[in-house]
Amino acid sequence: MSVLQDHMHPGEVLKELYLDPLDLSAIGLAKRLGVPRTRIERLVKGRTAMTPDTALRLARAFGTTPEYWINMQTAFDMAQAAKTVDVSGIDPIAA
């Protein structure tokens, strides 16, 4: 098994672990965060990436850290890249 496993998109985590249990809509969260509703709607649908701005706002709202959200995005991005990027033809360079 690869070190880089499938990771959930941060928007999916937001929906499943935060919005659904709190019965909070994307529109309702957007209003509370002071961002356009489309930002949260697209994030929840996995159509846009977590940004530092959104990570800061979510961290404040849910008592997490911005790094929690950004690291989730990075892990997701790396897992996606590992599926398509072929590095087998690159020879390691010794320092």
All heavy atoms as an XYZ file, in Angstrom:
730
protein
N       0.846     -1.194      0.000
C       0.000      0.000      0.000
C       0.878      1.240      0.000
O       1.884      1.296      0.669
C      -0.914     -0.015      1.228
C      -1.808      1.204      1.308
S      -2.865      1.255      2.761
C      -4.096      0.065      2.312
N       0.482      2.218     -0.752
C       1.220      3.462     -0.851
C       1.125      4.262      0.449
O       0.135      4.180      1.172
C       0.648      4.295     -1.996
O       1.203      5.583     -1.991
N       2.173      5.017      0.704
C       2.158      5.918      1.866
C       1.058      6.961      1.687
O       0.404      7.367      2.638
C       3.528      6.598      2.037
C       3.491      7.640      3.128
C       4.598      5.561      2.331
N       0.859      7.388      0.429
C      -0.168      8.383      0.139
C      -1.467      7.668     -0.211
O      -1.672      7.222     -1.320
C       0.268      9.278     -1.023
C       1.491     10.138     -0.758
C       1.924     10.842     -2.019
C       1.229     11.119      0.344
N      -2.314      7.527      0.758
C      -3.592      6.861      0.564
C      -4.628      7.878      0.123
O      -4.369      9.069      0.100
C      -4.033      6.193      1.864
C      -3.035      5.189      2.390
C      -3.392      4.706      3.779
O      -4.376      5.132      4.360
N      -2.601      3.821      4.309
N      -5.796      7.359     -0.249
C      -6.883      8.276     -0.584
C      -7.251      9.089      0.649
O      -7.424      8.540      1.732
C      -8.111      7.506     -1.062
C      -7.933      6.990     -2.469
O      -7.140      7.570     -3.215
O      -8.599      6.012     -2.829
N      -7.325     10.368      0.470
C      -7.702     11.274      1.545
C      -8.981     11.980      1.136
O      -9.213     12.258     -0.026
C      -6.603     12.302      1.809
C      -5.380     11.711      2.429
N      -5.266     11.535      3.784
C      -4.248     11.229      1.877
C      -4.099     10.980      4.045
N      -3.457     10.778      2.907
N      -9.787     12.286      2.134
C     -11.032     13.002      1.869
C     -10.718     14.461      1.560
O      -9.808     15.046      2.140
C     -11.956     12.923      3.095
C     -12.509     11.547      3.350
S     -13.471     11.437      4.894
C     -14.852     12.477      4.530
N     -11.514     15.018      0.669
C     -11.423     16.447      0.391
C     -11.864     17.182      1.664
O     -12.789     16.751      2.349
C     -12.341     16.798     -0.784
C     -12.187     18.190     -1.268
N     -12.829     19.256     -0.650
C     -11.464     18.704     -2.284
C     -12.502     20.361     -1.292
N     -11.681     20.055     -2.299
N     -11.201     18.294      2.002
C     -11.588     19.014      3.218
C     -13.049     19.463      3.226
O     -13.662     19.566      4.282
C     -10.636     20.199      3.284
C      -9.960     20.257      1.969
C     -10.063     18.911      1.339
N     -13.616     19.704      2.062
C     -15.031     20.076      1.994
C     -15.939     18.937      2.431
O     -16.978     19.155      3.067
N     -15.542     17.704      2.097
C     -16.316     16.533      2.519
C     -16.246     16.372      4.036
O     -17.246     16.070      4.684
C     -15.755     15.292      1.812
C     -16.571     14.043      2.013
C     -16.017     12.856      1.229
O     -15.020     12.992      0.501
O     -16.605     11.774      1.372
N     -15.059     16.602      4.590
C     -14.894     16.548      6.047
C     -15.738     17.638      6.697
O     -16.428     17.385      7.696
C     -13.412     16.696      6.442
C     -13.251     16.799      7.950
C     -12.604     15.529      5.887
N     -15.696     18.830      6.144
C     -16.494     19.939      6.671
C     -17.966     19.565      6.726
O     -18.635     19.775      7.738
C     -16.284     21.184      5.802
C     -17.121     22.415      6.134
C     -16.834     22.914      7.541
C     -16.859     23.518      5.107
N     -18.449     18.988      5.649
C     -19.860     18.614      5.586
C     -20.198     17.507      6.573
O     -21.146     17.617      7.356
C     -20.231     18.181      4.169
C     -21.696     17.792      4.013
C     -22.017     17.413      2.593
C     -23.454     17.070      2.337
N     -24.279     16.635      3.429
N     -19.428     16.420      6.540
C     -19.758     15.235      7.337
C     -19.511     15.396      8.839
O     -20.270     14.858      9.640
C     -18.992     14.025      6.815
C     -19.481     13.576      5.452
C     -18.820     12.287      4.983
O     -18.174     11.592      5.792
O     -18.962     11.983      3.783
N     -18.453     16.101      9.206
C     -18.107     16.209     10.621
C     -18.575     17.490     11.303
O     -18.602     17.556     12.539
C     -16.592     16.074     10.809
C     -15.966     14.756     10.382
C     -14.474     14.754     10.703
C     -16.659     13.574     11.044
N     -18.920     18.485     10.510
C     -19.294     19.771     11.110
C     -20.702     20.218     10.713
O     -21.544     20.449     11.578
C     -18.250     20.849     10.767
C     -16.903     20.547     11.361
C     -15.975     19.773     10.669
C     -16.560     20.991     12.624
C     -14.732     19.468     11.232
C     -15.328     20.697     13.194
C     -14.422     19.928     12.491
O     -13.204     19.622     13.044
N     -20.947     20.371      9.426
C     -22.238     20.910      8.996
C     -23.398     19.970      9.305
O     -24.396     20.393      9.901
C     -22.206     21.244      7.505
C     -21.202     22.309      7.069
C     -21.330     22.584      5.581
C     -21.372     23.580      7.870
N     -23.293     18.710      8.870
C     -24.404     17.774      9.078
C     -24.752     17.576     10.556
O     -25.918     17.705     10.925
C     -24.119     16.428      8.398
C     -24.204     16.515      6.876
O     -24.658     17.565      6.347
O     -23.815     15.536      6.216
N     -23.757     17.300     11.424
C     -24.101     17.115     12.840
C     -24.719     18.361     13.490
O     -25.520     18.245     14.420
C     -22.766     16.778     13.503
C     -21.921     16.235     12.410
C     -22.350     16.989     11.175
N     -24.332     19.530     13.011
C     -24.860     20.779     13.571
C     -26.118     21.248     12.862
O     -26.668     22.284     13.210
C     -23.789     21.873     13.493
C     -22.553     21.651     14.355
C     -21.479     22.669     14.006
C     -22.904     21.698     15.825
N     -26.541     20.483     11.844
C     -27.698     20.866     11.028
C     -27.529     22.297     10.510
O     -28.437     23.112     10.564
C     -28.999     20.708     11.822
C     -30.218     20.683     10.907
O     -30.090     20.229      9.756
O     -31.297     21.134     11.340
N     -26.315     22.569     10.017
C     -25.965     23.893      9.527
C     -25.756     23.797      8.017
O     -25.039     22.930      7.539
C     -24.673     24.373     10.204
C     -24.150     25.759      9.889
C     -25.162     26.840     10.261
C     -22.845     25.994     10.649
N     -26.394     24.666      7.271
C     -26.259     24.652      5.814
C     -24.989     25.389      5.394
O     -24.418     26.173      6.157
C     -27.465     25.320      5.171
O     -27.443     26.712      5.423
N     -24.579     25.148      4.164
C     -23.433     25.866      3.607
C     -23.714     27.369      3.584
O     -22.837     28.174      3.887
C     -23.119     25.347      2.201
N     -24.937     27.721      3.263
C     -25.320     29.140      3.236
C     -25.247     29.741      4.637
O     -24.735     30.836      4.831
C     -26.726     29.313      2.626
C     -26.712     28.903      1.152
C     -27.223     30.744      2.784
C     -28.077     28.820      0.507
N     -25.751     28.998      5.613
C     -25.703     29.474      6.993
C     -24.277     29.655      7.481
O     -23.963     30.641      8.154
N     -23.413     28.698      7.143
C     -22.010     28.815      7.550
C     -21.359     30.000      6.847
O     -20.627     30.759      7.486
C     -21.242     27.524      7.231
C     -19.753     27.564      7.554
C     -19.513     27.813      9.046
C     -19.076     26.282      7.099
N     -21.624     30.162      5.568
C     -21.044     31.278      4.826
C     -21.408     32.615      5.473
O     -20.549     33.501      5.603
C     -21.508     31.243      3.373
N     -22.649     32.752      5.883
C     -23.075     33.991      6.546
C     -22.299     34.210      7.833
O     -21.858     35.322      8.124
C     -24.575     33.946      6.846
C     -25.436     34.153      5.631
C     -26.912     34.115      5.996
C     -27.786     34.254      4.759
N     -29.209     34.155      5.071
N     -22.128     33.139      8.607
C     -21.407     33.251      9.884
C     -19.936     33.572      9.669
O     -19.317     34.242     10.502
C     -21.565     31.984     10.694
C     -23.015     31.783     11.144
C     -23.161     30.552     11.949
N     -22.846     30.883     13.334
C     -23.278     30.186     14.368
N     -24.025     29.117     14.186
N     -22.943     30.534     15.583
N     -19.380     33.080      8.564
C     -17.962     33.322      8.284
C     -17.723     34.641      7.555
O     -16.581     35.090      7.449
C     -17.382     32.182      7.434
C     -17.372     30.787      8.039
C     -16.743     29.805      7.066
C     -16.673     30.754      9.375
N     -18.786     35.225      7.018
C     -18.644     36.473      6.272
C     -18.024     36.278      4.897
O     -17.237     37.111      4.444
N     -18.373     35.154      4.257
C     -17.856     34.865      2.908
C     -19.027     34.612      1.969
O     -20.136     34.326      2.415
C     -16.909     33.637      2.915
C     -15.705     33.892      3.819
C     -17.632     32.372      3.334
N     -18.788     34.677      0.660
C     -19.864     34.377     -0.292
C     -20.339     32.933     -0.134
O     -19.527     32.036      0.105
C     -19.206     34.581     -1.655
C     -18.002     35.415     -1.401
C     -17.553     35.093     -0.015
N     -21.619     32.719     -0.280
C     -22.182     31.377     -0.118
C     -21.568     30.387     -1.091
O     -21.370     29.219     -0.769
C     -23.697     31.388     -0.263
C     -24.176     31.717     -1.650
C     -25.665     31.504     -1.865
N     -26.051     31.958     -3.177
C     -25.815     31.298     -4.292
N     -25.200     30.139     -4.265
N     -26.188     31.793     -5.461
N     -21.216     30.882     -2.292
C     -20.647     29.991     -3.308
C     -19.305     29.410     -2.872
O     -18.957     28.310     -3.275
C     -20.478     30.730     -4.652
O     -19.741     31.938     -4.431
C     -21.828     31.056     -5.263
N     -18.566     30.127     -2.035
C     -17.280     29.616     -1.565
C     -17.485     28.333     -0.772
O     -16.803     27.341     -0.999
C     -16.546     30.643     -0.702
C     -15.191     30.118     -0.255
C     -14.506     30.963      0.780
N     -14.271     32.334      0.350
C     -13.497     33.170      1.037
N     -12.882     32.789      2.134
N     -13.347     34.407      0.615
N     -18.436     28.347      0.149
C     -18.673     27.172      0.988
C     -19.394     26.086      0.192
O     -19.071     24.906      0.322
C     -19.463     27.559      2.258
C     -18.707     28.643      3.051
C     -19.710     26.333      3.122
C     -17.291     28.275      3.467
N     -20.324     26.464     -0.643
C     -21.025     25.474     -1.470
C     -20.048     24.715     -2.362
O     -20.108     23.489     -2.460
C     -22.094     26.155     -2.332
C     -23.277     26.661     -1.541
C     -24.229     27.524     -2.357
O     -23.837     28.049     -3.421
O     -25.376     27.689     -1.914
N     -19.135     25.417     -3.013
C     -18.161     24.777     -3.892
C     -17.159     23.947     -3.097
O     -16.730     22.888     -3.545
C     -17.444     25.826     -4.734
C     -18.382     26.516     -5.735
C     -17.691     27.552     -6.588
N     -16.771     26.872     -7.487
C     -15.549     27.317     -7.793
N     -15.105     28.436     -7.283
N     -14.782     26.642     -8.615
N     -16.800     24.408     -1.927
C     -15.880     23.663     -1.071
C     -16.496     22.341     -0.642
O     -15.879     21.279     -0.749
C     -15.499     24.507      0.151
C     -14.494     23.889      1.119
C     -13.152     23.653      0.440
C     -14.337     24.795      2.332
N     -17.738     22.395     -0.181
C     -18.439     21.191      0.281
C     -18.607     20.177     -0.848
O     -18.552     18.972     -0.631
C     -19.797     21.584      0.915
C     -20.685     20.386      1.121
C     -19.564     22.306      2.245
N     -18.767     20.665     -2.066
C     -18.928     19.772     -3.227
C     -17.588     19.304     -3.782
O     -17.542     18.544     -4.751
C     -19.730     20.474     -4.325
C     -21.175     20.695     -3.927
C     -21.931     21.457     -4.998
C     -23.370     21.707     -4.561
N     -24.097     22.535     -5.517
N     -16.488     19.758     -3.204
C     -15.169     19.364     -3.667
C     -14.745     20.028     -4.958
O     -13.832     19.569     -5.632
N     -15.383     21.124     -5.301
C     -15.090     21.832     -6.557
C     -14.041     22.921     -6.406
O     -13.609     23.503     -7.390
C     -16.366     22.425     -7.133
C     -17.345     21.370     -7.565
C     -18.551     21.974     -8.217
N     -19.513     20.949     -8.559
C     -20.799     21.159     -8.697
N     -21.287     22.378     -8.537
N     -21.611     20.167     -9.004
N     -13.679     23.222     -5.186
C     -12.653     24.227     -4.941
C     -11.800     23.761     -3.768
O     -12.236     22.956     -2.945
C     -13.283     25.613     -4.665
O     -12.266     26.607     -4.709
C     -13.969     25.677     -3.315
N     -10.607     24.284     -3.706
C      -9.672     23.902     -2.649
C      -9.820     24.801     -1.423
O     -10.328     25.920     -1.508
C      -8.243     23.993     -3.174
N      -9.365     24.284     -0.301
C      -9.304     25.061      0.930
C      -8.242     26.138      0.754
O      -7.127     25.860      0.324
C      -8.906     24.139      2.090
C      -8.776     24.817      3.424
S     -10.326     25.458      4.080
C     -11.301     23.970      4.204
N      -8.588     27.369      1.079
C      -7.635     28.472      1.012
C      -7.214     28.854      2.421
O      -7.930     28.553      3.399
C      -8.261     29.703      0.331
O      -9.352     30.172      1.153
C      -8.750     29.387     -1.072
N      -6.079     29.542      2.567
C      -5.685     30.010      3.894
C      -6.756     30.899      4.532
O      -7.010     30.800      5.739
C      -4.388     30.782      3.631
C      -3.807     30.099      2.437
C      -5.009     29.755      1.579
N      -7.396     31.749      3.735
C      -8.455     32.622      4.253
C      -9.596     31.803      4.850
O     -10.040     32.063      5.977
C      -8.974     33.513      3.122
C     -10.084     34.442      3.582
O     -11.262     34.016      3.604
O      -9.786     35.595      3.937
N     -10.050     30.809      4.106
C     -11.146     29.970      4.595
C     -10.695     29.151      5.796
O     -11.449     28.980      6.754
C     -11.676     29.058      3.474
O     -12.083     29.882      2.373
C     -12.858     28.234      3.943
N      -9.470     28.653      5.765
C      -8.938     27.868      6.881
C      -8.920     28.686      8.172
O      -9.283     28.181      9.248
C      -7.541     27.355      6.558
N      -8.520     29.936      8.073
C      -8.513     30.813      9.255
C      -9.921     31.001      9.807
O     -10.149     30.956     11.024
C      -7.904     32.174      8.905
C      -6.393     32.190      8.729
C      -5.950     33.465      8.018
C      -5.710     32.063     10.085
N     -10.871     31.204      8.922
C     -12.257     31.428      9.341
C     -12.874     30.171      9.957
O     -13.559     30.238     10.985
C     -13.086     31.915      8.151
C     -12.679     33.298      7.671
C     -13.319     33.652      6.330
N     -12.790     34.885      5.792
C     -13.274     36.089      6.044
N     -14.305     36.242      6.844
N     -12.728     37.156      5.490
N     -12.626     29.011      9.322
C     -13.167     27.762      9.857
C     -12.532     27.423     11.202
O     -13.218     26.938     12.110
C     -12.936     26.609      8.869
C     -13.760     26.660      7.592
C     -13.300     25.564      6.636
C     -15.248     26.516      7.893
N     -11.242     27.678     11.330
C     -10.552     27.410     12.591
C     -11.178     28.222     13.723
O     -11.425     27.696     14.818
C      -9.064     27.727     12.464
N     -11.451     29.473     13.463
C     -12.083     30.343     14.471
C     -13.490     29.855     14.809
O     -13.867     29.769     15.971
C     -12.133     31.781     13.936
C     -12.855     32.746     14.812
C     -12.129     32.992     16.096
N     -12.842     34.008     16.848
C     -12.457     34.448     18.019
N     -11.358     33.990     18.566
N     -13.157     35.362     18.636
N     -14.243     29.505     13.776
C     -15.639     29.099     13.984
C     -15.764     27.776     14.721
O     -16.642     27.617     15.572
C     -16.353     29.005     12.635
N     -14.887     26.818     14.424
C     -15.045     25.474     14.974
C     -14.013     25.105     16.034
O     -13.978     23.977     16.509
C     -15.016     24.440     13.844
C     -16.192     24.549     12.923
C     -16.016     24.832     11.574
C     -17.494     24.367     13.388
C     -17.109     24.927     10.713
C     -18.586     24.474     12.539
C     -18.392     24.748     11.206
N     -13.173     26.067     16.433
C     -12.215     25.800     17.496
C     -11.117     24.822     17.083
O     -10.619     24.061     17.911
N     -10.764     24.862     15.815
C      -9.666     24.029     15.330
C      -8.489     24.951     15.046
O      -8.455     26.074     15.546
C     -10.085     23.273     14.047
O     -10.391     24.215     13.020
C     -11.291     22.373     14.293
N      -7.556     24.492     14.238
C      -6.445     25.344     13.816
C      -6.515     25.500     12.300
O      -7.050     24.626     11.609
C      -5.085     24.731     14.180
O      -4.913     23.515     13.447
C      -4.978     24.470     15.686
N      -5.953     26.579     11.780
C      -5.907     26.721     10.323
C      -5.105     25.581      9.689
O      -5.429     25.111      8.602
C      -5.213     28.071     10.103
C      -5.332     28.800     11.385
C      -5.434     27.766     12.456
N      -4.077     25.136     10.390
C      -3.236     24.052      9.881
C      -4.024     22.757      9.692
O      -3.744     21.984      8.769
C      -2.039     23.809     10.811
C      -1.046     24.953     10.843
C      -1.462     26.128     11.743
O      -2.439     25.999     12.509
O      -0.806     27.178     11.669
N      -4.998     22.518     10.551
C      -5.859     21.336     10.426
C      -6.499     21.303      9.039
O      -6.479     20.282      8.350
C      -6.922     21.392     11.527
C      -8.055     20.411     11.399
C      -7.881     19.073     11.712
C      -9.324     20.836     11.003
C      -8.936     18.166     11.627
C     -10.383     19.943     10.909
C     -10.181     18.619     11.225
O     -11.236     17.720     11.138
N      -7.033     22.422      8.609
C      -7.727     22.507      7.328
C      -6.752     22.508      6.160
O      -6.974     21.830      5.152
C      -8.618     23.749      7.298
C      -9.683     23.695      8.343
C      -9.690     24.350      9.548
C     -10.875     22.906      8.311
N     -10.820     24.017     10.250
C     -11.564     23.130      9.524
C     -11.421     22.030      7.383
C     -12.774     22.526      9.822
C     -12.631     21.415      7.672
C     -13.300     21.668      8.882
N      -5.656     23.264      6.266
C      -4.679     23.343      5.182
C      -3.960     22.008      5.004
O      -3.722     21.565      3.876
C      -3.679     24.495      5.426
C      -4.382     25.841      5.279
C      -2.475     24.387      4.497
C      -4.927     26.132      3.890
N      -3.611     21.349      6.102
C      -2.947     20.052      6.004
C      -3.860     19.020      5.355
O      -3.393     18.143      4.612
C      -2.480     19.564      7.378
C      -1.321     20.378      7.912
O      -0.655     21.093      7.172
N      -1.087     20.275      9.208
N      -5.127     19.106      5.621
C      -6.093     18.206      4.991
C      -6.105     18.422      3.475
O      -6.139     17.463      2.700
C      -7.490     18.470      5.580
C      -8.475     17.370      5.386
S     -10.075     17.755      6.133
C      -9.672     18.410      7.721
N      -6.065     19.679      3.064
C      -6.041     19.990      1.628
C      -4.747     19.479      1.003
O      -4.757     18.893     -0.082
C      -6.175     21.500      1.391
C      -6.210     21.874     -0.080
C      -7.453     21.361     -0.788
O      -8.566     21.625     -0.353
N      -7.272     20.641     -1.880
N      -3.622     19.702      1.684
C      -2.331     19.246      1.168
C      -2.302     17.731      1.026
O      -1.841     17.207      0.003
C      -1.188     19.726      2.078
O      -1.212     21.159      2.133
C       0.166     19.255      1.574
N      -2.800     17.007      2.021
C      -2.838     15.544      1.959
C      -3.714     15.080      0.800
O      -3.354     14.143      0.075
C      -3.347     14.972      3.285
N      -4.838     15.740      0.604
C      -5.737     15.401     -0.505
C      -5.033     15.649     -1.845
O      -5.045     14.792     -2.731
C      -7.025     16.220     -0.409
C      -7.968     15.979     -1.561
C      -8.786     14.864     -1.578
C      -8.021     16.856     -2.629
C      -9.652     14.627     -2.642
C      -8.875     16.632     -3.704
C      -9.695     15.507     -3.707
N      -4.406     16.814     -1.976
C      -3.722     17.161     -3.221
C      -2.589     16.187     -3.528
O      -2.412     15.762     -4.675
C      -3.171     18.590     -3.162
C      -4.247     19.653     -3.172
O      -5.416     19.343     -3.512
O      -3.928     20.806     -2.815
N      -1.814     15.810     -2.510
C      -0.714     14.874     -2.714
C      -1.232     13.497     -3.119
O      -0.660     12.848     -3.995
C       0.144     14.762     -1.451
C       0.982     15.991     -1.173
S       2.176     16.378     -2.478
C       3.241     14.967     -2.379
N      -2.299     13.056     -2.505
C      -2.877     11.761     -2.861
C      -3.372     11.760     -4.303
O      -3.190     10.781     -5.033
C      -4.008     11.405     -1.894
N      -3.975     12.870     -4.733
C      -4.444     12.973     -6.110
C      -3.270     12.989     -7.084
O      -3.298     12.317     -8.117
C      -5.311     14.232     -6.289
C      -6.598     14.234     -5.481
C      -7.476     13.040     -5.783
O      -7.827     12.775     -6.911
N      -7.816     12.292     -4.747
N      -2.231     13.737     -6.757
C      -1.056     13.827     -7.626
C      -0.349     12.482     -7.735
O       0.116     12.101     -8.810
C      -0.092     14.893     -7.109
N      -0.285     11.749     -6.629
C       0.393     10.453     -6.624
C      -0.271      9.458     -7.574
O       0.379      8.521     -8.045
C       0.434      9.887     -5.212
N      -1.529      9.681     -7.882
C      -2.246      8.802     -8.805
C      -1.875      9.064    -10.263
O      -2.058      8.189    -11.109
C      -3.763      8.986     -8.647
C      -4.305      8.529     -7.324
C      -5.797      8.834     -7.251
C      -6.368      8.519     -5.899
N      -7.804      8.875     -5.829
N      -1.400     10.268    -10.556
C      -1.183     10.634    -11.957
C       0.243     11.028    -12.315
O       0.598     10.998    -13.482
C      -2.113     11.802    -12.349
O      -1.836     12.922    -11.514
C      -3.577     11.414    -12.208
N       1.039     11.413    -11.354
C       2.395     11.873    -11.638
C       3.341     10.679    -11.625
O       3.435      9.967    -10.630
C       2.857     12.934    -10.615
C       4.295     13.348    -10.870
C       1.936     14.143    -10.642
N       4.044     10.473    -12.731
C       4.993      9.368    -12.842
C       6.399      9.897    -12.580
O       6.934     10.686    -13.360
C       4.913      8.746    -14.236
C       5.875      7.586    -14.422
O       6.494      7.142    -13.434
O       6.006      7.127    -15.576
N       6.988      9.473    -11.489
C       8.350      9.906    -11.140
C       9.363      8.771    -11.332
O      10.521      8.901    -10.955
C       8.407     10.440     -9.698
C       7.552     11.689     -9.534
C       7.979      9.377     -8.700
N       8.927      7.668    -11.922
C       9.806      6.502    -12.056
C      11.029      6.761    -12.921
O      12.045      6.094    -12.776
C       9.014      5.307    -12.611
O       8.536      5.590    -13.917
N      10.967      7.726    -13.807
C      12.105      8.025    -14.672
C      13.084      9.020    -14.096
O      14.054      9.406    -14.753
N      12.882      9.411    -12.857
C      13.775     10.385    -12.219
C      14.768      9.648    -11.342
O      14.371      8.913    -10.429
C      12.976     11.400    -11.377
C      11.988     12.155    -12.259
C      13.940     12.372    -10.659
C      11.027     13.052    -11.491
N      16.041      9.845    -11.627
C      17.086      9.224    -10.807
C      17.344     10.096     -9.593
O      17.489     11.318     -9.722
C      18.384      9.075    -11.603
C      18.257      8.062    -12.731
O      17.520      7.061    -12.543
O      18.886      8.276    -13.788
N      17.421      9.469     -8.402
C      17.729     10.253     -7.196
C      19.097     10.907     -7.306
O      20.030     10.357     -7.909
C      17.723      9.193     -6.086
C      16.888      8.072     -6.632
C      17.143      8.070     -8.110
N      19.219     12.079     -6.734
C      20.483     12.830     -6.726
C      21.054     12.762     -5.322
O      20.397     13.155     -4.355
C      20.244     14.287     -7.132
C      19.623     14.357     -8.519
C      21.545     15.082     -7.063
C      19.140     15.734     -8.908
N      22.261     12.245     -5.211
C      22.912     12.145     -3.908
C      23.471     13.507     -3.516
O      24.086     14.198     -4.334
C      24.027     11.121     -3.946
N      23.270     13.881     -2.264
C      23.764     15.173     -1.787
C      25.226     15.090     -1.467
O      25.769     14.119     -1.080
C      22.996     15.611     -0.553
